[in-house]
Amino acid sequence: MQNLQAEEINNIASIFGKRFGDKFRENHILADYTTFGIGGPARMFIYCDNREDIIDAVNLAHENRMDFFIVGGGSNLLISDKGYPGLIIHIASTGLDITENYIEVESGYDWEELVDLTCREGLDGLVGMAGIKGQVGGAVYGNAGAFGTSVADILIEAEILKPGEEPRWEKNNYFAFSYRNSILKKTKEIVLRARFDYKREEPAILLKKQDEILELRNQRHPEKDCSAGCFFKNIEKPDEPFGKLAAGFLLEKVGAKQMHIGGARVFDKHANILINASGKARAADVRKLAEALKKKVKDEYGYDLEEEITFLGD
Ligand SMILES: Cc1cc2nc3c(=O)[nH]c(=O)nc-3n(C[C@H](O)[C@H](O)[C@H](O)COP(=O)(O)OP(=O)(O)OC[C@H]3O[C@@H](n4cnc5c(N)ncnc54)[C@H](O)[C@@H]3O)c2cc1C
């Protein structure tokens, strides 16, 4: 927090309460907003189901020197058991427009629903990323991808917001995409809308491909929400197939699948997926388990695993 006193925070809460009414909450539990199902309370929370609310929430936070954090689908997040002492801006804006040249979609649109819709409409481009959880904004932020394709391959441009400024559109090259990375991780700008490229294709062909990908993923991912997908990034290594050494391969070798701490376990079908097995795991359990896994890989293979997921809070 930017050295704000309790009284100042209460005043800021009252400003947000007046502007956002029922969409604003105090001390709101975050576990339900993450696929891990873990996370304590946010001091302040706003549910933003339209673009204007997102802009106002970000700019009001900026004006009042209030720390804030964007939560989209919460599928790449581990939130502390103590929660977050600032403002959570939860994005839920879902406008969609398909033109002859692009698909324009707001950042809160569910990624899996978008992929499904494009397949049914015969719009080729996103199908390789079927089954990735979360929202459009989170996918752009982290350059989500699978099976050799990622957001970087299809994004034409996105509308972003720098706190305190007017929204602006930036072309693909602005985002400096690399493996699970974009410039937004440094600039902390917020994605409001994105435009994706597509080619026309027979819906039957796309739907078949989508089914095949989902079938493959179902064999290696938990059925229900209880994880954040792959916990660690693969290791970039040019001499490996696709230039990456799979973190899951190393984790399997060090016996990760047998490991658990408290309610957190390694998933038995994929050594790079940590799960909230009991539904009652604490963020502290997951973090301890992750540290133990990193140490094993470092000790036995000399590699430093880097988290793919984002930690929020203490
Ligand atoms: C079962 C499962 C399978 C998965 N498989 C894959 C996979 O194959 N490939 C892959 O890449 N990922 C995968 N993931 C991880 C995750 O789905 C992606 O990283 C996803 O794109 C995150 O989007 P989100 O909306 O859930 O982001 P969140 O988890 O809500 O947030 C993640 C980060 O993005 C930021 N963010 C979110 N929205 C915005 C926005 N509008 N503007 C700016 N920043 C924003 C947040 O502040 C945070 O730092 C998987 C997850 C699960 C649970």
PDBQT file of the ligand as one rigid body, heavy atoms in Angstrom, charges set to zero:
ROOT
HETATM    1  C1  LIG A 401      -6.691 -26.468 -16.271  1.00  0.00    +0.000 C 
HETATM    2  C2  LIG A 401      -5.872 -25.336 -16.794  1.00  0.00    +0.000 A 
HETATM    3  C3  LIG A 401      -5.194 -25.476 -17.992  1.00  0.00    +0.000 A 
HETATM    4  C4  LIG A 401      -4.413 -24.419 -18.494  1.00  0.00    +0.000 A 
HETATM    5  N1  LIG A 401      -3.757 -24.596 -19.676  1.00  0.00    +0.000 NA
HETATM    6  C5  LIG A 401      -3.012 -23.580 -20.181  1.00  0.00    +0.000 A 
HETATM    7  C6  LIG A 401      -2.338 -23.734 -21.435  1.00  0.00    +0.000 A 
HETATM    8  O1  LIG A 401      -2.423 -24.754 -22.097  1.00  0.00    +0.000 OA
HETATM    9  N2  LIG A 401      -1.614 -22.679 -21.893  1.00  0.00    +0.000 N 
HETATM   10  C7  LIG A 401      -1.502 -21.498 -21.201  1.00  0.00    +0.000 A 
HETATM   11  O2  LIG A 401      -0.853 -20.571 -21.688  1.00  0.00    +0.000 OA
HETATM   12  N3  LIG A 401      -2.120 -21.347 -20.004  1.00  0.00    +0.000 NA
HETATM   13  C8  LIG A 401      -2.867 -22.343 -19.478  1.00  0.00    +0.000 A 
HETATM   14  N4  LIG A 401      -3.490 -22.188 -18.264  1.00  0.00    +0.000 N 
HETATM   15  C9  LIG A 401      -3.253 -20.968 -17.473  1.00  0.00    +0.000 C 
HETATM   16  C10 LIG A 401      -4.324 -19.867 -17.699  1.00  0.00    +0.000 C 
HETATM   17  O3  LIG A 401      -5.528 -20.430 -18.143  1.00  0.00    +0.000 OA
HETATM   18  C11 LIG A 401      -3.858 -18.799 -18.691  1.00  0.00    +0.000 C 
HETATM   19  O4  LIG A 401      -2.656 -18.226 -18.255  1.00  0.00    +0.000 OA
HETATM   20  C12 LIG A 401      -4.922 -17.698 -18.860  1.00  0.00    +0.000 C 
HETATM   21  O5  LIG A 401      -4.648 -16.978 -20.028  1.00  0.00    +0.000 OA
HETATM   22  C13 LIG A 401      -5.025 -16.742 -17.661  1.00  0.00    +0.000 C 
HETATM   23  O6  LIG A 401      -6.140 -15.881 -17.872  1.00  0.00    +0.000 OA
HETATM   24  P1  LIG A 401      -7.019 -15.368 -16.649  1.00  0.00    +0.000 P 
HETATM   25  O7  LIG A 401      -8.077 -14.471 -17.189  1.00  0.00    +0.000 OA
HETATM   26  O8  LIG A 401      -7.511 -16.517 -15.832  1.00  0.00    +0.000 OA
HETATM   27  O9  LIG A 401      -5.945 -14.533 -15.841  1.00  0.00    +0.000 OA
HETATM   28  P2  LIG A 401      -5.873 -14.350 -14.245  1.00  0.00    +0.000 P 
HETATM   29  O10 LIG A 401      -5.472 -15.644 -13.625  1.00  0.00    +0.000 OA
HETATM   30  O11 LIG A 401      -7.092 -13.696 -13.740  1.00  0.00    +0.000 OA
HETATM   31  O12 LIG A 401      -4.650 -13.342 -14.128  1.00  0.00    +0.000 OA
HETATM   32  C14 LIG A 401      -3.341 -13.731 -14.515  1.00  0.00    +0.000 C 
HETATM   33  C15 LIG A 401      -2.508 -12.469 -14.713  1.00  0.00    +0.000 C 
HETATM   34  O13 LIG A 401      -3.065 -11.740 -15.815  1.00  0.00    +0.000 OA
HETATM   35  C16 LIG A 401      -3.382 -10.420 -15.405  1.00  0.00    +0.000 C 
HETATM   36  N5  LIG A 401      -4.600 -10.010 -16.139  1.00  0.00    +0.000 N 
HETATM   37  C17 LIG A 401      -5.784 -10.660 -16.211  1.00  0.00    +0.000 A 
HETATM   38  N6  LIG A 401      -6.647  -9.964 -16.992  1.00  0.00    +0.000 NA
HETATM   39  C18 LIG A 401      -5.991  -8.875 -17.400  1.00  0.00    +0.000 A 
HETATM   40  C19 LIG A 401      -6.353  -7.741 -18.216  1.00  0.00    +0.000 A 
HETATM   41  N7  LIG A 401      -7.569  -7.608 -18.746  1.00  0.00    +0.000 N 
HETATM   42  N8  LIG A 401      -5.423  -6.792 -18.442  1.00  0.00    +0.000 NA
HETATM   43  C20 LIG A 401      -4.168  -6.897 -17.900  1.00  0.00    +0.000 A 
HETATM   44  N9  LIG A 401      -3.788  -7.915 -17.115  1.00  0.00    +0.000 NA
HETATM   45  C21 LIG A 401      -4.683  -8.893 -16.864  1.00  0.00    +0.000 A 
HETATM   46  C22 LIG A 401      -3.612 -10.493 -13.900  1.00  0.00    +0.000 C 
HETATM   47  O14 LIG A 401      -3.436  -9.232 -13.274  1.00  0.00    +0.000 OA
HETATM   48  C23 LIG A 401      -2.565 -11.519 -13.506  1.00  0.00    +0.000 C 
HETATM   49  O15 LIG A 401      -1.308 -10.901 -13.333  1.00  0.00    +0.000 OA
HETATM   50  C24 LIG A 401      -4.297 -23.219 -17.755  1.00  0.00    +0.000 A 
HETATM   51  C25 LIG A 401      -5.003 -23.070 -16.558  1.00  0.00    +0.000 A 
HETATM   52  C26 LIG A 401      -5.775 -24.112 -16.077  1.00  0.00    +0.000 A 
HETATM   53  C27 LIG A 401      -6.519 -23.928 -14.784  1.00  0.00    +0.000 C 
ENDROOT
TORSDOF 0
